[in-house]
């Protein structure tokens, strides 16, 4: 079994040994740039962890793992265009550094490269199952992104809709990566499904934790401005839970703040946080996170493999769900 740092190093070596072509530079340089912006590469590492539950020759799963990383960065490149985001991980986004046309084309070729990597696994008997899982996840990620876009102009977003959106936009890729690792390892189908649901449910809990950190995180540890979701008037789970459970006066005050911009930034963040606090919203959201987290680990426990083979995966997910940044 390998540690997370060892798996990340193996991914780094594999990426260096399988670069994009040099020409045309205008197409491929943005791909290289995007992949060096400092992402944690947890999704491909999770795929490798899923593989290592069953087999030790983890190098055979590296092409599939890199396919997941390429797909993830393709979605980020196109998301940045849709959001008109100037920065990604503290650096200029591809469409800002180059232009929108370049970002679209470079994102497209990253997706094509992901399919080439899946084919490079060499497991012809497992390729149909890999492609089916990959295509399902890719489709659902697009559906989740569209839901998120729709929510920007809707005033009636429900909590179940929000959970479904973060499941599709974020969580299914974690579940899909784990399932793909199991498929590459020729694990039993029932275990592959348990791994999928473990990743999916842990991904939902992860995003709920992110909502909490954005409002209540320690700025020194969080790594970005605390209260950013409030300033952008995002309909996070904290907002939706408040609108569902708080008295009418607090709901109206919250809605009033959500009609304002960031001109009174500090005052706005403090006022909205005060509404959350007096309605016990952080505690309610923490319980929601715990529900998904507990259900996730039930799926991990159901996998027919020794506990020591699941230990690295368990530890990484536990750390992610208790993170402070």
WOGI-V544564 format. One line per field, one symbol per residue. psi: psi as a letter, one per 30 degrees, with the letter a starting at -180 (. if undefined). A space follows every 10 residues. Layout:
BEGIN
psi: ???
END
This chain:
BEGIN
psi: klleeeeeee eeeeeefill lfkkefefee eeeefggglf heeeeeeeee effflfifff feeeeeeeee eeeeeeeeee eefhkfkjhg lklefeecle eeeeeeeefe eeeeeeeeef fgieffeeee eeeeeeeeee eeeeeeeeee ffgkfhklee eeeeefeeee efeeeeeeee eeeeghlkee eeeeeeeeee eeeeeeeeee eeeeegljef feflkkgeee eghkileeee eefeflleee eeeeeeeffl ageheeeeee eeeeeeefgh eeeeeeeeee eeeeeefeee ffkilkefff eeeeeeeeee fglg.
END
